[in-house]
Amino acid sequence: MAKETGRKLIAQNKKARHDYHVLDTYECGLVLTGTEVKSLRQGRASLVDGFGQIDGGEVWLHNVHIPEYAQGTWTNHSARRKRKLLMHRGEIDKLVGRIQETGLTLVPLSLYFLNGRAKVELALARGKRDYDKRQTLREKQDRREAERVVSAARRRQRA
């Protein structure tokens, strides 16, 4: 069997970048059972309600939904169990200090396989207020409109 190389995306949390200001990102390994890995290889997972928490000097991922493996038997996992994340001690110590600041949280951005190993991209983030979300949408629409005007001008110029 050939060894898997490269990055294969499983799930993304697109709403996280809309709801939070991402301050810093970390790549973490996941401690998984066999049926969880098989379910992930089928491309099935959801990060929508997920969050990270530091408990006893260890980082845990909560509320990430990895559905049960269809061919699994009594060895199957529970879909929303908390999963341990693998990070360096120095990174965890820095996170502990920064999370104690008010309003900061750990949010999973994406779940993927990197060279055959399951990884999660975890973000240290601050929640956006409603007016921040509206402003971000307005900036995005303005950028799109400007790109449309520029491309239309280029088309007229060529003709």
Secondary structure in CASP SS format (residue, H / E / C, confidence):
PFRMAT SS
TARGET T0000
AUTHOR 0000-0000-0000
METHOD secondary structure of the structure
MODEL  1
M C 1.00
A C 1.00
K C 1.00
E C 1.00
T C 1.00
G C 1.00
R E 1.00
K E 1.00
L E 1.00
I E 1.00
A E 1.00
Q E 1.00
N C 1.00
K H 1.00
K H 1.00
A H 1.00
R H 1.00
H H 1.00
D H 1.00
Y E 1.00
H E 1.00
V E 1.00
L E 1.00
D E 1.00
T E 1.00
Y E 1.00
E E 1.00
C E 1.00
G E 1.00
L E 1.00
V C 1.00
L C 1.00
T C 1.00
G H 1.00
T H 1.00
E H 1.00
V H 1.00
K H 1.00
S H 1.00
L H 1.00
R H 1.00
Q C 1.00
G C 1.00
R C 1.00
A C 1.00
S E 1.00
L C 1.00
V C 1.00
D C 1.00
G C 1.00
F E 1.00
G E 1.00
Q E 1.00
I E 1.00
D E 1.00
G C 1.00
G C 1.00
E E 1.00
V E 1.00
W E 1.00
L E 1.00
H E 1.00
N C 1.00
V C 1.00
H E 1.00
I C 1.00
P C 1.00
E C 1.00
Y C 1.00
A C 1.00
Q C 1.00
G C 1.00
T C 1.00
W C 1.00
T C 1.00
N C 1.00
H C 1.00
S C 1.00
A C 1.00
R C 1.00
R C 1.00
K C 1.00
R E 1.00
K E 1.00
L E 1.00
L E 1.00
M C 1.00
H C 1.00
R H 1.00
G H 1.00
E H 1.00
I H 1.00
D H 1.00
K H 1.00
L H 1.00
V H 1.00
G H 1.00
R H 1.00
I H 1.00
Q C 1.00
E C 1.00
T C 1.00
G C 1.00
L E 1.00
T E 1.00
L E 1.00
V E 1.00
P E 1.00
L E 1.00
S E 1.00
L E 1.00
Y E 1.00
F E 1.00
L E 1.00
N C 1.00
G C 1.00
R E 1.00
A E 1.00
K E 1.00
V E 1.00
E E 1.00
L E 1.00
A E 1.00
L E 1.00
A E 1.00
R E 1.00
G E 1.00
K C 1.00
R C 1.00
D H 1.00
Y H 1.00
D H 1.00
K H 1.00
R H 1.00
Q H 1.00
T H 1.00
L H 1.00
R H 1.00
E H 1.00
K H 1.00
Q H 1.00
D H 1.00
R H 1.00
R H 1.00
E H 1.00
A H 1.00
E H 1.00
R H 1.00
V H 1.00
V H 1.00
S H 1.00
A H 1.00
A H 1.00
R H 1.00
R H 1.00
R H 1.00
Q H 1.00
R H 1.00
A C 1.00
END
